[in-house]
């Protein structure tokens, strides 16, 4: 943050040895300002230990020093914020040619505009309205993030709240800060009316929540941008309740399998992928299974995405298919998606004449899926514990090859294993006793012996 001159860090444009140097009428130096002397001492002390190793410290000493350093850092943060508040009240920005104190910080300390603005606002809040929090920060009793959560909560109180009630609310939050971090403090701050006015707390909170929910609905957004490499980036803003529904659904779908000891080599790494990647895949699963009914049937079906593909390409899984949105995808992916009711395949012959438009007999309807769920109990891949609700109906003999849509030709596969089944290495077959089995590729088993899920062995008992 500070450039080094002569081996010691210093403020930009200020000589290290004369940070507060002034001359009196007789030419002698005046006594250093206490704040300047404090900072000079801190910098000097830090310079003295910059090469001191930490390897000799015991775990107990490390813990104690980490806590001490956190307290010292909080104290320095308070001093800096106090200086910022004084700078905001002075003509510092104007005298240096900056449009504001925040702009001066962006240039002088190379901060981001967002961080500089947040620092100035927090400095003003501590200076004007949150003296108790300022002192607690200076003593190291709270850290900067906790102090920001407290000052934000106090500053958001309406103008009708008097100084005495504001002080009570601030004191209560400071007490909670002994146990809770900034995230929990922000949550507790929503119940701050229980401290200010317990009798009206519920009514006040209800009105605040109604206003926040209305604003969240008004400002809800969805932005998607194609990357040009087959993937799309996006960001969205939705009300908290709907975000929680989406997060809970994605976390349930993306949770690692519990029976990891029975996993196949191709899928064992699935549990090791990063959390964000699993959540992204789960969002894709949700998109594939969104309902398309319930919309107006007049004119076209705007909620239905269609796939145009030549029959030969669908059969051989070669070439590309085209969505009605213009997006191109592999024939293998189109074949997998054709198993789902969320996309409507339009199969063409060599002259682009429509051979099939995905009529109901191609898809497993609700009752057939219930029957498959009752029979299979979930994904039929050995070692997988995905329940029926997380699975897709799969044609053992592909529909494009004349496979019928019935229970004898169907089974349940989760999204991951449905992908594997359509890649071609693994093969799903129906055994003579009516149990779906999985045949591994030669690189897994040279004899390609069929495997079946343990639940079928348990249900049928010993041979």
Secondary structure as UniProt FT lines:
FT   STRAND          4..5
FT   TURN            6..7
FT   STRAND          8..9
FT   TURN            12..13
FT   HELIX           16..18
FT   TURN            19..20
FT   TURN            25..26
FT   HELIX           34..48
FT   TURN            49..51
FT   TURN            55..56
FT   HELIX           59..89
FT   TURN            90..91
FT   HELIX           92..95
FT   TURN            96..97
FT   HELIX           101..109
FT   HELIX           113..128
FT   HELIX           131..138
FT   TURN            139..140
FT   HELIX           144..155
FT   TURN            159..160
FT   HELIX           163..176
FT   TURN            177..179
FT   HELIX           182..189
FT   TURN            190..192
FT   HELIX           193..196
FT   HELIX           198..200
FT   HELIX           201..218
FT   STRAND          221..226
FT   STRAND          232..237
FT   HELIX           240..254
FT   HELIX           260..262
FT   TURN            265..267
FT   HELIX           268..272
FT   HELIX           275..288
FT   TURN            302..303
FT   STRAND          305..310
FT   HELIX           311..316
FT   STRAND          320..323
FT   TURN            324..325
FT   STRAND          328..330
FT   HELIX           331..337
FT   TURN            338..339
FT   TURN            341..342
FT   STRAND          343..348
FT   TURN            350..351
FT   STRAND          354..356
FT   HELIX           360..362
FT   HELIX           366..376
FT   TURN            382..383
FT   HELIX           388..390
FT   STRAND          391..395
FT   HELIX           399..401
FT   HELIX           407..409
FT   STRAND          410..414
FT   HELIX           415..423
FT   STRAND          427..430
FT   TURN            432..433
FT   STRAND          436..439
FT   TURN            442..444
FT   TURN            446..447
FT   STRAND          450..451
FT   HELIX           454..460
//
